Amino acid sequence: MKIKVLLYFTASIIVIYFISITGTGCAQIGAPTGGPRDSLPPELVNALPKLMTTNFKGNKITLNFNEYIDVQDVSTNLLVSPFPKTNPTVDYKLKTVTVKLKDSLIDNTTYTINFGNAIKDNNEGNPFRNFTYVFSTGKTIDSLQISGNVIIAQTGKADSTIIALLYRNADDSAVQKIKPNYIAKLDSSGNFTFKYLAAGSYKIYALKDGDGGKYYNSKIEMFAFGDSLVTAAESFSPIKLYAYEEEKEAKKIPRSSATSTKKADPLDKKLRYASSLANNKQDLLSDLLLTVNHPLKNLDPKKLILTDTNYKTIPTKVNIDSTQKIISIQAKWTESTDYRLLVFKDAFSDSSDTQLTKQDTIRFSTKQRIEYGNLLLRFSNLSSVVHPILQFIKEGEIYKSVPITSPQWADKLFAPGEYELRILFDTNNNGKWDPGSYSKKLQPEKTITLDSKLAIKANWDNERDIKF
């Protein structure tokens, strides 16, 4: 049988007729597959005034693109330098973006307007990344720059939400009172660059701007400062800044390893507690914790008695945390051993003098040594550093800190898990990380995070070589 095919195009629909020479005809309708997805960003066709204009006098800039565009998140993306008192307004229609300047311009100054990723094509949302419009109110475009890198001193990591600040002809207190002349954003590695600068010396800082003020006005803000003035140049050795929080923001609810099978009810007037035991097993490396549902007014450690299975008393140290809700019971635990904790009815009471409804006995046993890993670390080039401390980080918290004083360190009872390793350079040799102080011009102690994590397996010899 012979088949004749006719194609008819209408309104972007292809109608295909299959006509049989010897039989009846039939029709099939299908949509065209179309071309490849547009992955190209919009292109700037022209700008009025043109890019790199000198002797700029107006307050309006028009940008024309090769396709329909969309402008999003201007307040987040737009960055004007020198930093204005009032940001310009940005409007767009079809293929045109219009910028209207609100501030009066400084004479003989080069300005940059960085749009970040705000300008995108309308169809696929491809961003015109970090497009910067540059102009000067003077006869020339300044071409010098200052670049650098910001690292969080306590972790050795970068934070792209920090901004770099640059002040010109300002005293040391300016960063605490007024906004900077220039602002630069950090990339994911903590790098920044100030471009189109005039010749001269500048004061440089970095800030995690919690309140949007663009200056350092709180000791709980992440902050960094340069030790001396920096000079703009054609080529520049990157500046290293170490950011720190001089004071930590108070945590509303402290972290606790205690677990409870029942959610605390604020209307529950009875005094209850839950233990940190998991499957009635006590960790050999930590304290036994009791968490109560109401803050305590009274605690009698003599009414919390730890015994063996024959009810022979075992020495303990009993403490309560600042919230008055977490009781820690410290003891020398023996592996694979059964214990009893006698909790007397009047062991503790809350602010309304409510006590436990009855005496209780918690029966539990300790873990075995084979449930832990054997860790051996070997260090090289140890003499090249001063007072190094190795920190084991688990779930963002310091699990263990160890001063490194010899080429080897071992622990035959290390909790299994994955750890991040940091090296703290403990300058003052006090065993902990110390923040900086801008008022004292004191830089923070520095830390580096090792590239690869350490995985500890139970009942396993875990070894690692670390080169300083």
VOGU-3710 file (C-alpha; in Angstrom, 3 decimals, decimal comma):
1> mkikvllyft> 0,000/0,000/0,000  1,348/3,462/-0,898  1,077/6,299/1,651  1,044/9,983/0,692  1,949/12,509/3,446  0,756/16,155/3,390  1,983/18,693/5,947  -0,075/21,749/6,809  1,244/24,417/9,234  -1,136/26,652/11,106
11> asiiviyfis> -0,867/28,560/14,415  2,278/26,631/15,356  0,437/23,290/15,039  1,531/20,755/12,484  -1,387/18,838/11,034  -0,185/15,680/9,328  -2,529/13,951/6,886  -1,856/10,345/6,026  -3,776/9,456/2,885  -3,852/5,902/1,699
21> itgtgcaqig> -3,994/5,356/-2,015  -6,023/2,232/-1,566  -7,852/2,835/1,747  -9,525/5,533/3,906  -7,587/8,598/5,186  -6,770/9,476/8,835  -5,254/12,522/10,598  -2,765/12,927/13,452  -2,053/16,219/15,312  1,252/16,967/17,092
31> aptggprdsl> 3,074/20,016/18,517  6,556/21,005/17,330  9,424/20,148/19,693  10,990/23,628/19,396  14,666/24,574/19,638  17,184/24,288/22,475  16,546/26,113/25,763  17,880/29,663/25,913  20,835/29,690/28,330  22,380/33,013/27,343
41> ppelvnalpk> 22,102/36,132/29,518  20,821/39,385/28,005  23,399/41,596/26,249  23,797/45,322/26,719  23,209/47,058/23,379  23,940/50,613/24,519  23,931/52,883/27,542  23,055/56,550/27,853  25,342/58,102/28,996  27,752/55,507/27,639
51> lmttnfkgnk> 29,873/53,275/29,874  33,019/54,940/31,289  31,574/58,402/30,731  33,629/61,252/32,228  32,382/64,667/33,368  29,044/63,071/34,236  26,489/65,768/35,141  23,022/64,199/35,083  21,014/61,970/37,402  19,539/59,489/34,939
61> itlnfneyid> 21,069/56,412/33,278  19,351/54,339/30,564  20,451/50,819/29,680  19,122/49,076/26,550  19,351/45,312/26,072  18,926/42,899/23,156  15,865/41,159/24,649  13,028/41,657/27,098  14,388/41,792/30,604  13,253/41,448/34,202
71> vqdvstnllv> 14,813/43,133/37,245  14,532/41,380/40,616  15,722/41,898/44,217  17,245/45,309/43,562  17,623/46,100/47,272  19,666/42,924/47,767  21,752/43,054/44,594  22,423/46,733/43,883  25,703/48,131/45,224  26,742/51,731/44,562
81> spfpktnptv> 30,245/53,063/45,258  31,012/55,482/46,779  28,241/54,383/49,118  25,271/56,807/48,848  23,000/58,135/51,583  20,038/57,085/49,440  20,135/54,288/46,879  19,033/55,126/43,323  15,691/53,898/41,984  15,720/51,241/39,269
91> dyklktvtvk> 12,809/50,813/36,833  12,492/48,591/33,789  10,191/48,212/30,812  10,496/45,803/27,900  14,215/45,948/26,936  15,167/49,045/28,942  16,426/49,635/32,498  16,326/53,167/33,896  18,378/54,276/36,897  17,637/57,571/38,682
101> lkdslidntt> 20,247/58,862/41,129  18,916/60,368/44,358  22,128/61,717/45,912  24,159/64,692/44,781  27,424/63,477/43,271  30,932/64,225/44,557  33,194/66,164/42,195  36,111/64,422/40,487  35,015/60,980/41,691  34,619/57,647/39,895
111> ytinfgnaik> 31,313/55,890/40,617  30,297/52,279/40,085  26,806/50,787/40,075  26,984/47,001/40,416  23,671/45,279/39,666  24,741/41,882/41,013  22,335/39,315/39,543  19,324/41,651/39,444  19,063/41,932/35,634  17,746/38,784/33,935
121> dnnegnpfrn> 16,149/37,864/30,637  12,370/37,667/30,838  11,949/34,198/29,311  14,414/31,915/31,087  15,659/34,122/33,930  19,317/34,001/32,824  21,132/36,647/34,917  23,464/39,296/33,505  25,908/38,573/36,315  27,656/41,382/38,192
131> ftyvfstgkt> 27,124/43,960/35,479  28,787/47,201/36,617  28,065/50,630/35,169  31,031/52,990/35,647  31,184/56,762/35,249  33,174/59,689/36,605  32,252/63,222/37,599  35,823/64,240/36,757  38,032/64,130/33,684  39,332/60,575/34,231
141> idslqisgnv> 38,200/57,133/35,374  40,154/55,992/38,430  41,691/52,561/37,854  43,319/51,494/41,123  42,100/48,674/43,340  42,363/46,951/46,723  41,662/43,237/47,094  41,676/40,806/49,974  40,200/37,846/51,746  38,139/37,531/54,941
151> iiaqtgkads> 38,327/34,400/57,096  36,391/33,696/60,289  39,173/33,512/62,869  37,529/30,884/65,093  36,789/28,389/62,312  39,198/29,208/59,488  36,248/29,279/57,070  34,729/31,916/54,786  31,289/33,531/55,069  29,920/35,211/51,927
161> tiiallyrna> 27,340/37,190/53,944  30,145/39,350/55,379  30,854/42,640/53,582  34,166/44,517/53,241  34,208/48,222/54,176  36,607/50,923/52,991  37,024/54,375/54,557  39,027/57,281/53,158  40,337/60,198/55,225  38,657/58,851/58,373
171> ddsavqkikp> 39,792/58,308/61,961  39,669/54,986/63,817  36,233/55,681/65,296  34,544/56,281/61,913  33,700/52,592/61,434  31,691/52,747/64,681  29,737/55,891/63,797  29,262/56,407/60,058  28,775/54,428/56,876  31,837/53,640/54,733
181> nyiakldssg> 32,859/55,264/51,467  32,991/51,900/49,689  31,421/48,471/50,184  32,392/45,187/48,503  30,678/41,818/48,709  32,548/38,577/49,395  32,433/35,516/47,173  32,029/31,980/48,524  35,777/31,804/49,286  35,764/35,102/51,208
191> nftfkylaag> 37,495/37,112/48,455  36,649/40,723/47,679  37,902/43,505/45,379  37,399/47,262/45,459  37,820/48,588/41,895  38,030/52,031/40,278  39,645/53,640/43,316  41,539/56,920/43,415  45,138/56,990/44,608  45,510/57,278/48,357
201> sykiyalkdg> 45,408/55,424/51,647  42,331/53,746/53,128  41,207/52,042/56,326  39,775/48,591/55,699  37,314/46,496/57,701  34,871/43,601/57,312  31,452/43,271/58,921  28,571/40,827/59,174  25,987/43,585/59,262  23,246/42,253/61,527
211> dggkyynski> 21,156/45,412/61,737  21,782/46,873/58,262  23,523/49,965/59,629  26,670/49,385/57,533  28,936/50,268/60,462  30,264/48,430/63,539  27,893/49,231/66,402  27,612/45,994/68,370  30,204/43,653/69,887  28,087/40,646/68,897
221> emfafgdslv> 28,519/41,508/65,190  31,191/39,596/63,250  33,937/42,152/62,612  37,493/42,399/61,266  39,956/45,243/60,965  43,247/45,902/59,224  46,234/46,710/61,392  47,342/49,613/59,211  46,343/51,826/56,297  46,172/50,196/52,866
231> taaesfspik> 47,106/51,882/49,612  45,248/51,515/46,322  47,434/50,284/43,460  47,356/48,846/39,928  48,359/45,418/41,245  47,949/44,520/44,881  48,922/41,750/47,253  45,646/40,561/48,808  44,955/41,687/52,368  44,029/39,041/54,934
241> lyayeeekea> 41,338/39,970/57,469  40,269/37,758/60,378  36,682/38,220/61,531  35,504/37,572/65,081  32,663/38,280/67,504  34,042/40,050/70,559  31,013/38,911/72,538  28,742/35,950/71,848  25,016/36,522/71,608  23,278/34,861/74,526
251> kkiprssats> 21,489/31,668/73,592  17,883/31,557/74,683  17,846/27,793/75,150  21,170/25,998/75,763  21,828/22,789/73,906  21,339/19,616/75,869  22,041/15,990/75,145  19,171/14,951/77,397  16,335/13,142/75,675  12,695/12,833/76,593
261> tkkadpldkk> 9,957/10,633/75,240  7,317/13,185/76,198  7,092/16,852/75,259  7,169/19,248/78,177  3,759/20,781/78,874  4,012/24,319/80,297  0,673/23,801/82,043  1,876/20,592/83,716  2,239/21,507/87,403  3,835/18,176/88,307
271> lryasslann> 7,617/18,063/88,552  9,028/15,550/86,094  12,447/14,653/84,693  14,002/12,759/81,792  17,459/11,190/81,564  20,082/11,338/78,808  20,251/7,527/78,648  19,739/5,977/75,229  18,329/2,449/75,443  19,325/2,435/79,135
281> kqdllsdlll> 23,000/2,777/78,113  25,425/5,299/79,625  28,277/6,747/77,569  31,668/6,084/79,199  32,890/9,570/78,221  30,107/11,820/79,457  28,009/12,645/82,512  24,558/11,284/83,200  22,079/14,137/82,745  18,650/14,647/84,267
291> tvnhplknld> 16,489/17,351/82,653  13,486/18,659/84,617  10,419/20,365/83,190  10,481/23,302/85,654  13,456/25,398/86,853  14,612/24,198/90,260  14,813/26,244/93,435  16,375/23,535/95,589  18,684/20,602/94,825  20,066/18,150/97,379
301> pkkliltdtn> 22,940/16,113/95,841  22,797/13,700/98,796  19,366/12,574/97,586  20,766/11,485/94,196  22,713/8,324/95,016  24,624/6,226/92,488  25,182/2,568/93,431  26,180/-0,766/91,956  23,751/-3,686/91,781  24,460/-4,447/95,465
311> yktiptkvni> 23,515/-0,856/96,342  27,077/0,026/97,283  27,453/3,799/96,938  29,708/5,119/94,150  31,258/8,630/94,486  29,745/11,292/92,226  29,829/15,039/91,600  26,412/16,651/91,080  25,993/20,031/89,349  23,161/22,049/87,833
321> dstqkiisiq> 23,414/24,376/84,821  22,534/28,090/84,662  18,956/27,403/83,533  18,396/25,395/86,725  16,890/22,634/84,583  19,793/20,286/83,728  21,413/18,221/86,477  24,722/16,526/85,647  25,970/13,486/87,561  29,667/12,863/87,075
331> akwtestdyr> 31,250/9,499/87,937  34,144/7,232/86,945  32,249/4,819/84,726  33,398/1,219/84,305  32,600/-0,507/81,025  29,855/-3,150/80,779  28,718/-2,479/84,342  25,230/-2,263/85,799  24,334/0,773/87,924  21,439/2,143/89,926
341> llvfkdafsd> 20,601/5,805/90,450  18,355/6,376/93,460  16,299/9,539/93,030  14,610/10,430/96,308  11,259/12,178/96,341  12,739/15,296/97,948  15,946/15,343/95,867  14,871/18,632/94,247  11,940/21,057/94,098  10,826/23,908/91,833
351> ssdtqltkqd> 9,933/27,531/92,601  6,508/26,529/93,920  8,151/23,946/96,252  6,734/21,098/94,173  8,659/17,832/94,592  8,592/14,520/92,777  5,478/12,459/93,436  7,513/9,418/94,496  10,995/7,993/94,867  12,470/6,497/91,715
361> tirfstkqri> 15,272/4,108/90,732  16,953/4,363/87,339  18,593/1,108/86,264  21,162/1,257/83,474  24,453/-0,172/82,245  27,524/1,358/80,637  28,776/0,773/77,113  31,614/-1,596/76,199  35,060/-0,413/75,147  34,605/-2,091/71,759
371> eygnlllrfs> 31,882/0,468/71,037  34,611/3,123/70,792  37,460/3,678/68,366  41,228/3,696/68,922  42,708/6,933/67,546  46,359/7,676/66,718  47,452/11,013/65,210  50,967/11,776/63,986  52,173/15,371/63,542  54,999/16,721/61,393
381> nlssvvhpil> 56,625/20,200/61,316  55,430/20,669/64,889  58,288/23,038/65,709  57,045/25,540/63,124  53,983/26,542/65,158  53,456/27,981/68,643  50,996/26,461/71,122  48,849/24,486/68,631  45,593/22,980/69,868  43,763/20,281/67,923
391> qfikegeiyk> 39,979/20,661/68,040  37,500/17,913/67,134  34,255/19,450/65,816  31,033/17,455/65,763  27,721/18,935/64,582  29,208/22,420/64,714  30,313/22,187/68,354  33,753/21,544/69,869  33,668/17,923/71,046  37,254/17,772/72,308
401> svpitspqwa> 40,330/20,055/72,454  43,846/18,643/72,755  47,089/20,665/73,154  49,691/19,228/70,769  53,047/18,969/72,566  54,595/15,883/70,965  54,766/14,265/67,497  52,059/11,727/68,425  48,763/11,767/70,258  46,569/8,759/71,006
411> dklfapgeye> 43,197/8,023/72,588  42,004/4,445/73,002  38,467/5,464/73,878  37,141/7,852/71,221  33,453/8,135/70,361  32,626/6,920/66,812  31,446/9,458/64,272  32,601/11,996/61,714  34,657/14,928/62,962  35,936/18,130/61,443
421> lrilfdtnnn> 39,494/18,946/62,535  40,705/22,440/63,396  44,102/23,701/64,483  43,938/26,618/66,919  47,075/28,736/67,272  46,757/29,519/70,965  48,949/32,622/71,117  48,485/33,327/74,835  48,568/29,609/75,746  45,371/29,668/77,811
431> gkwdpgsysk> 43,843/26,591/76,186  40,994/28,304/74,341  40,260/30,579/71,383  40,270/34,298/72,211  38,470/36,950/70,134  39,976/40,270/69,120  39,235/43,726/70,494  39,023/46,775/68,252  39,294/49,190/71,177  42,594/47,525/72,195
441> klqpektitl> 43,657/46,949/68,550  44,047/43,277/69,424  43,643/40,739/66,605  41,829/37,442/67,318  43,641/34,131/67,624  43,612/32,250/64,340  42,339/28,812/63,434  42,541/26,656/60,320  40,162/23,872/59,361  41,754/20,803/57,770
451> dsklaikanw> 40,466/19,878/54,325  39,385/16,298/55,035  37,191/15,108/57,884  38,088/12,324/60,311  35,779/9,298/60,452  36,133/7,245/63,662  34,922/3,651/63,505  34,064/1,592/66,578  36,433/-1,254/67,504  38,876/0,007/64,885
461> dnerdikf> 42,424/1,436/64,786  41,951/4,921/63,315  45,159/6,713/62,223  45,896/10,065/60,560  49,011/12,078/59,638  48,738/15,844/60,080  51,329/18,237/58,641  51,604/21,733/60,087
//
